[in-house]
Amino acid sequence: MISTAIRLARVGSGSELAAALLLGLSFPCVMVAAIIPNLWFFAAAAAVTYLADTYLHKRGSYLVNRLAKVRAGLSIRFLIRQLLLVLLIARMGLGADRLFYTTVVAVLVFYALQAPHGAIVTLLRLRRRLPVVTRNIDLASIRIPDAPPRLLLNRSAEKMLHLDIFAVAGVLVAVQSGDDLYGYLGIGLTLLLAVGYLLALVPNLRPSRIVPKAQKVLEAVDVWLGDYKPTVILYFSGSKESAYQANMWLETMAQLEGRPLIILRERAIANQLGPTAVPVLCVPGGVHLMNLDLSTVRVALYAANVGKNIHMLRVPTMKHVFIGHGDSDKLASVNPYSKAYDEVWTAGRAGRDRYALAEVGVRDDDIVEVGRPQLAPILPSAGGTKNPIPTVLYAPTWEGWDDNPGNTSLLLAGENIVRGLLEAEPPVRLLYKPHPFTGTRSAQAKAVHARIVAMVENAANSRTSDARWAKENAELRQEQSAARAELTRIEARITELSGVSAVRKDEAEESRDSQADPARQAELAQLRDDWNSTYWRSFGWWEHRVISGAQPRLYDCFNESDAMVSDISSVVSDFIASGKPYAVTDSAVLGVEEFKRQNTAVRAAVILSNSAEELPQLLAAVTDPSSDGLAEGRRELKQYLLGPDEPSSIEQFNGAVNALSAKAQLRNTTVEQRLAASEEAAAPDDSAPVGSLAEEGLETEGDAESEPENNDLDSPVRG
């Protein structure tokens, strides 16, 4: 019942639900206390409203943020509480007292101060917003001043409104004690602090504290583009949850020849982007993007099929390539949108065949096999198990945008898979790493995920007291303690190098101060590798684990595991690079043969039904390599899906970029020559009599200037 209530209220936890219920119940209690009247009841109920409101806002609760939609927003809640205080004073028989009128006037004045406060804060935020967000781009040619103190702008409305607590407390003490001085002191302190807050904000409106206008910033970016002359870009647009799709290409972009640039379209993505030394330019405005000087770019790479791609696809001077964010047999891997690109790059022959079978309009000539450069960190199987007991990774994909049962194993088979691995004999260790989107659309998937997390954590707790590992637990306790201490040190150093400090910077400051430092990036990369190896040493090799968040990375989990269970997704194709045994769930109950026919990546997999009763076959292949009848099939499938090992994927990828760049340059040169020839042919003969142009009906210079400027989004762009 509680989980249902949490889902319906769209809150993140039981504590949020409790706080929301307290908030909803306490306001009627405040009203009843004012009418009765009962001062102590009023004070207690009012305190609950303050505490519940503050807690929900700190948690960023969906429910409390939606209250404004039903005319019960933050300002209204504070005003209601203050009006009920006035009612309490009147009901206590003090309606003719000076304290009553002072309180009424104070409420009015306090709310009169909210308008200039809100206006100043909004103006400051607008004037601090650049038209772009950058990283590793030198904007020294423009002056970007420091942001106002975060204390003034962060959750400013809450801070301003909560200043009334002094007035409320003072008036309540005055009513209880009969001494109006307490009320006057509380009211005076509230108004004094409110005015002080306003005065503290005003100096930040000075021109010297405001960022340059949009046009000046864009001109500075154009100057930088002219100096840097980018040749290949990674273009990405999406929600903040999809940032991983761009992050997976950062290392590849850093290894490209030429001058790479990453272009993003959403500010939220810029905040979620991983560390990189490659210049990053986030341009939210479509018109701003289309007016940037990208004339030197020859190849544009796209990691996702989204509507905003059209803003770049319309540029004819560069070649456009869909590289995707994974290679799988999902329908997304053969999206008809792909025919909008000049080329589609796939990992291996399987991607080419997939498009041919789908018949979505992508020509075979436009497909290039480039391997998967991101898979370089995946270590091949060394044979046998890494630890005394096997480690099995369960990495289900998310529920997708529809209710197709084949989208994920989580709903129908997830609990059976986890139960089978937790109860397996001989024992295995389970690593559960769900897709970051899990539960974002389906409440059922979210509930199943929560149950699986509870199952894994309970089983992990049971193993801490299991006699089978008591000796190892005692021997490794000191080493694990040292590893945890080392993790803390590494994390502190990563935070320091990443520029994350207690005083957070705003976007303008980040754009100003974020500069590429190869030495720092190299140290960060080494620290992340050190963090990964230390993480696995910080707990026992027999301990089950739920792994969420960005760390440890999925490929690190591959390297730690001896086998994997997953679904139809790019995770399976990537894991095949390891050569280790894997299982895939036929959640849609297609049957083994049909499932393999439809999904190339499962042809060398153990196929699980929703009951997961086939798990012993997978575990046998791990513990006894001689019983692994699919080993040769996995080697052949790896070649088919991911391409040859030599040349390396990054060499293939670089070669494809260079080849397509040459095609783009050839196209541009040909067009320029054709236009030049056309203009020469259309040029008037010097011997022609004066006025012949007008007689022939040709446009004069004055006529051309009289044409209205075309600002439509479908007009030709620079470049």
SVG drawing of the C-alpha trace seen along z (x, -y; Angstrom):
<svg xmlns="http://www.w3.org/2000/svg" viewBox="-13 -54 64 85">
<polyline fill="none" stroke="black" stroke-width="0.4" points="0.0,0.0 2.8,-2.4 4.7,-1.7 1.4,-2.4 0.9,-5.7 4.6,-6.6 4.0,-5.9 0.8,-7.8 2.2,-10.8 5.3,-10.6 7.6,-11.0 11.0,-9.3 10.7,-7.7 8.5,-7.0 9.9,-9.9 8.9,-12.3 5.4,-10.8 5.2,-11.3 6.4,-14.9 3.8,-15.6 1.0,-14.1 2.2,-16.2 2.2,-19.3 -1.3,-18.6 -2.7,-17.9 -0.8,-20.5 -2.3,-23.5 -5.9,-22.6 -4.6,-22.1 -3.2,-25.6 -6.6,-27.0 -8.4,-25.0 -6.0,-26.2 -6.5,-29.8 -10.3,-29.5 -10.5,-27.6 -8.2,-29.5 -5.3,-27.5 -1.9,-29.2 0.2,-26.1 -1.7,-23.9 -1.2,-26.7 2.6,-27.0 3.1,-23.2 1.1,-22.9 2.9,-25.9 6.3,-24.4 5.3,-21.2 4.3,-23.2 7.7,-24.9 9.7,-21.7 7.7,-19.7 7.9,-22.4 11.7,-22.8 12.3,-19.1 10.3,-18.6 12.0,-21.6 15.5,-20.3 14.6,-16.9 13.2,-18.6 9.9,-16.7 7.8,-16.5 4.6,-16.8 5.5,-20.0 6.6,-21.6 3.2,-20.8 1.3,-22.5 1.7,-25.8 -0.4,-24.3 -3.4,-24.1 -2.9,-27.7 -1.1,-26.4 2.5,-27.4 5.2,-28.4 4.2,-32.1 0.5,-31.2 1.3,-28.8 3.4,-31.4 0.7,-34.0 -2.0,-31.6 0.0,-30.9 0.6,-34.6 -3.1,-35.4 -4.0,-32.6 -1.6,-34.2 -3.6,-37.5 -6.8,-35.5 -5.4,-33.9 -4.6,-37.3 -8.1,-38.5 -9.7,-35.3 -7.5,-35.7 -9.4,-39.0 -6.6,-41.2 -8.3,-42.6 -8.3,-46.1 -4.7,-45.9 -1.8,-47.7 0.0,-44.4 -2.9,-43.3 -2.6,-46.3 1.2,-46.1 1.1,-42.5 -1.3,-43.3 0.9,-46.1 4.0,-43.9 2.4,-41.1 1.5,-43.7 5.0,-45.3 6.7,-41.9 4.7,-40.8 5.4,-44.1 9.1,-43.3 8.6,-40.0 8.0,-41.7 11.3,-43.6 13.1,-40.7 11.8,-38.2 12.3,-40.8 16.0,-41.4 16.7,-37.7 15.1,-36.9 17.0,-39.8 20.3,-38.6 19.8,-35.1 18.9,-36.3 21.8,-38.6 24.2,-35.9 23.1,-33.5 25.4,-33.3 23.9,-32.2 26.4,-29.4 28.1,-27.1 31.7,-26.2 34.4,-24.0 38.1,-24.0 37.3,-27.1 39.3,-30.4 36.8,-33.2 39.5,-35.6 38.6,-38.2 35.4,-39.0 35.1,-39.9 33.0,-37.5 32.7,-38.8 32.3,-36.6 28.8,-35.5 26.9,-36.9 27.4,-34.9 25.6,-31.6 24.1,-32.2 22.0,-35.1 20.6,-33.3 20.3,-29.6 16.7,-28.9 16.2,-32.6 12.4,-32.6 12.5,-30.1 15.1,-32.1 13.2,-35.4 9.9,-33.9 11.4,-32.0 12.5,-35.3 8.9,-35.6 9.7,-33.0 11.1,-35.7 7.9,-37.7 5.7,-34.7 7.7,-33.5 7.8,-37.0 4.1,-37.6 3.3,-34.2 5.6,-34.9 4.0,-38.3 0.5,-36.9 1.5,-34.2 3.4,-36.5 1.3,-39.6 4.4,-41.7 4.0,-43.2 7.7,-44.1 8.5,-40.5 6.2,-40.9 7.6,-44.2 11.2,-42.9 10.3,-39.8 8.5,-41.9 11.3,-44.4 13.9,-41.7 11.9,-40.1 11.5,-43.4 15.1,-44.4 16.5,-41.2 14.2,-41.3 15.3,-44.8 18.9,-43.8 18.5,-40.9 17.3,-43.3 20.1,-45.7 22.6,-42.8 21.3,-41.9 21.2,-45.4 25.0,-45.9 25.1,-42.8 22.9,-44.7 25.8,-47.0 27.0,-46.7 30.4,-45.6 28.8,-42.5 26.8,-41.5 28.0,-39.2 28.4,-40.6 25.5,-40.7 24.7,-37.6 26.0,-39.1 29.4,-39.9 29.7,-36.4 28.8,-34.8 31.3,-37.0 34.0,-35.8 33.0,-32.2 33.2,-32.8 36.7,-34.3 37.8,-31.2 36.2,-28.9 38.2,-30.8 41.4,-30.3 40.8,-26.7 39.3,-25.6 37.4,-22.4 37.4,-19.7 35.1,-17.0 32.3,-17.5 30.2,-15.2 26.7,-16.7 24.4,-15.7 20.9,-16.6 18.7,-14.9 17.5,-14.8 20.0,-14.9 19.3,-11.2 20.7,-10.5 24.1,-12.1 25.7,-8.7 25.1,-8.4 27.5,-11.4 29.9,-10.4 30.6,-7.0 32.2,-8.9 34.4,-11.3 37.5,-9.2 37.1,-8.4 36.8,-12.1 39.9,-12.8 41.8,-10.2 40.7,-11.5 43.2,-13.1 42.4,-16.7 40.7,-19.2 37.6,-17.7 34.7,-19.7 31.7,-18.6 28.5,-20.5 25.6,-20.1 22.2,-21.6 20.9,-21.4 22.4,-23.0 21.5,-20.0 23.6,-17.8 26.6,-20.1 26.3,-19.7 26.2,-15.9 29.1,-15.6 32.1,-13.6 35.6,-15.0 37.3,-15.6 40.1,-17.7 38.1,-18.2 36.5,-21.6 32.8,-21.6 30.3,-24.1 26.7,-24.0 24.4,-26.2 20.8,-25.9 19.4,-28.4 18.8,-27.1 19.4,-30.5 22.6,-31.0 23.8,-27.6 23.0,-28.3 24.9,-31.6 28.1,-30.1 31.1,-29.9 31.5,-26.1 32.9,-26.5 36.0,-24.4 34.0,-21.4 34.0,-18.5 32.4,-15.7 29.6,-15.8 29.0,-12.7 25.5,-12.0 25.1,-9.7 21.3,-9.9 18.3,-10.4 16.6,-13.5 14.6,-16.3 17.2,-19.0 19.7,-17.2 18.0,-19.0 19.7,-22.3 23.0,-20.7 21.9,-18.3 20.9,-21.3 24.5,-22.4 25.7,-21.2 29.5,-21.8 30.0,-18.9 29.2,-15.2 26.8,-13.8 27.3,-10.4 25.1,-8.4 27.3,-6.6 24.6,-5.8 25.2,-4.9 25.5,-1.2 25.1,1.7 22.2,4.1 19.2,5.8 16.7,3.3 14.5,1.5 16.4,-1.7 19.4,-0.4 17.6,-0.4 15.7,-3.7 14.4,-5.0 15.7,-8.4 19.1,-7.1 18.7,-7.6 18.9,-11.4 22.7,-11.0 25.4,-10.8 26.7,-7.6 25.8,-5.2 28.7,-3.7 28.4,-0.3 30.7,1.9 30.8,4.9 29.1,6.8 26.0,7.5 25.1,3.8 25.2,3.8 23.1,6.9 20.6,5.5 19.9,2.5 19.5,4.7 16.9,6.8 15.0,3.9 14.7,2.2 14.4,-1.3 16.0,-3.1 19.6,-3.1 21.7,-2.1 24.5,0.5 27.0,-1.9 26.3,-4.4 27.2,-1.9 30.8,-1.8 32.1,0.7 34.4,-1.0 34.5,1.3 33.7,0.0 36.6,-2.1 34.9,-2.3 35.4,1.4 39.2,1.1 39.0,1.2 37.2,4.5 39.7,7.3 39.4,10.6 38.7,13.7 41.9,15.3 40.1,18.6 38.7,19.8 37.2,17.6 38.9,14.4 38.1,15.4 37.5,18.6 33.8,18.4 32.3,17.1 31.0,13.5 27.9,13.1 26.8,9.7 23.0,9.1 22.7,5.9 19.1,5.7 18.0,2.9 15.2,0.5 11.5,0.9 11.5,-1.2 8.8,-3.6 6.1,-0.9 4.9,2.2 6.5,4.7 7.5,7.7 10.7,8.1 12.1,4.8 13.5,5.9 13.8,9.1 13.3,7.1 9.5,7.3 8.8,11.0 12.1,12.7 14.2,10.3 13.3,11.7 13.7,15.3 17.1,14.6 18.3,12.9 16.8,15.6 18.5,18.3 21.9,16.6 21.6,15.9 20.6,19.4 23.0,21.2 25.1,24.1 28.0,24.0 27.7,20.4 28.3,17.4 28.6,13.7 26.0,11.4 26.6,7.9 23.3,6.1 23.8,3.1 20.4,1.8 20.1,-0.6 20.0,-4.2 16.5,-4.7 15.0,-1.8 11.7,-2.8 11.5,-6.2 8.5,-5.3 7.0,-2.2 5.9,-2.1 5.9,1.7 9.6,1.7 10.5,-0.7 8.8,1.6 10.5,4.8 13.8,3.0 13.3,2.0 12.5,5.6 15.6,6.9 17.7,4.3 16.2,5.5 16.9,9.2 20.5,8.5 21.2,6.4 19.6,9.0 21.6,11.8 24.8,9.7 24.1,9.1 23.6,12.8 27.0,13.6 28.8,11.3 28.0,13.9 28.3,17.0 30.8,19.5 32.0,20.4 33.8,17.1 34.5,16.3 38.2,17.0 38.6,14.8 36.5,12.1 38.9,12.0 42.0,12.1 40.9,9.4 39.3,7.0 42.4,4.9 43.1,4.8 39.5,3.8 39.6,1.0 42.8,-0.3 41.1,-0.1 38.1,-2.2 40.5,-4.8 42.3,-4.9 39.0,-5.3 38.3,-8.4 41.7,-9.8 41.3,-9.2 37.8,-10.6 39.0,-13.8 41.8,-14.2 39.4,-13.6 37.0,-16.2 39.9,-18.6 41.1,-18.1 37.6,-18.2 37.2,-21.7 34.3,-20.7 34.5,-22.8 32.3,-23.7 31.6,-27.0 29.8,-26.0 30.2,-28.2 27.5,-29.3 27.5,-28.5 29.2,-31.7 32.1,-31.2 32.4,-27.6 32.7,-28.7 35.3,-31.3 37.4,-29.1 37.2,-25.7 40.3,-25.3 42.0,-22.2 44.9,-20.9 46.4,-17.7 48.4,-16.9 45.4,-17.2 43.3,-15.1 46.0,-12.4 46.1,-12.4 42.3,-12.2 42.3,-9.2 44.9,-7.4 43.0,-8.2 39.8,-6.7 41.6,-3.5 43.1,-3.5 39.6,-4.1 38.2,-1.1 40.9,1.3 40.6,0.1 36.8,0.3 36.9,4.0 39.3,4.6 37.2,2.6 34.8,5.6 35.0,9.4 35.1,11.3 32.2,13.3 29.9,10.3 26.9,9.5 26.7,5.9 24.1,3.5 25.9,1.1 24.2,-2.1 25.5,-5.5 28.4,-6.2 31.0,-4.4 32.2,-1.7 31.7,-1.8 29.9,0.9 33.1,2.1 34.8,2.3 31.9,4.6 32.6,6.7 36.2,7.1 35.3,8.1 32.7,10.7 33.0,14.2 29.6,14.2 26.7,12.0 22.9,12.1 21.2,9.3 18.6,8.4 18.5,7.4 20.6,4.2 24.1,2.9 25.3,4.3 25.2,7.8 27.1,6.8 29.7,5.0 30.1,8.0 30.8,10.3 34.1,8.5 35.2,10.2 34.6,13.7 33.0,14.8 29.8,16.8 26.6,14.9 22.8,15.4 19.9,13.4 16.3,13.7 13.5,14.4 11.0,12.3 8.6,12.2 8.5,16.0 9.4,16.2 11.1,19.6 14.8,20.3 15.1,20.7 12.9,17.7 14.6,15.6 18.0,16.4 16.8,15.8 15.5,12.3 18.5,11.3 22.0,11.8 23.7,11.1 22.1,14.1 23.3,16.7 26.1,17.8 24.2,17.1 22.4,19.3 18.7,18.5 16.8,18.0 13.0,18.4 11.2,16.2 11.5,18.9 15.3,18.7 15.5,22.4 18.4,22.5 20.8,20.7 22.7,23.9 23.8,24.2 25.4,20.7 27.1,21.4 28.4,24.8 30.1,23.0 31.8,20.7 33.0,23.3 33.9,26.0 35.2,24.6 35.2,28.1 31.4,28.0 31.2,24.7 29.8,25.7 29.3,22.0 32.9,20.8 33.7,21.1 30.4,19.6 31.2,16.6 34.5,16.1 32.8,16.1 30.0,13.9 32.5,11.4 34.1,11.0 30.7,10.7 29.3,8.1 32.4,6.0 34.6,6.5 38.3,7.6 40.7,7.0 43.3,5.6 43.5,2.8 42.3,1.5 38.9,-0.1 40.3,-3.6 42.4,-3.2 39.4,-2.1 37.3,-5.0 40.1,-7.6 40.4,-6.2 36.6,-6.6 36.7,-10.2 39.6,-11.1 38.0,-9.4 34.7,-11.2 36.4,-14.5 38.1,-14.2 34.8,-13.6 33.3,-16.7 36.3,-18.8 36.0,-17.5 32.2,-18.3 32.9,-21.9 35.7,-22.5 33.5,-21.2 30.6,-23.4 32.8,-26.5 34.2,-25.9 30.7,-25.4 29.5,-28.6 32.5,-30.5 31.9,-29.2 28.2,-30.1 29.0,-33.7 31.5,-34.1 29.0,-33.0 26.4,-35.3 28.7,-38.3 27.7,-41.2 29.8,-41.9 31.8,-45.1 30.9,-46.2 27.2,-46.0 25.4,-49.4 24.5,-51.2 21.0,-50.2 21.1,-46.8 20.9,-45.1 17.6,-46.7 16.4,-46.0 17.2,-42.3 15.2,-42.2 18.3,-41.5 18.2,-42.5 20.1,-45.6 22.0,-46.2 19.3,-48.5 16.7,-45.9 18.7,-43.2 19.0,-45.4 15.3,-46.0 14.6,-42.3 13.5,-41.5 16.0,-39.6 15.2,-35.9 15.4,-34.8 13.5,-31.5 15.0,-28.4 15.0,-26.8 17.2,-29.5 20.8,-28.7 23.3,-29.0 26.8,-30.1 29.3,-27.5"/>
</svg>
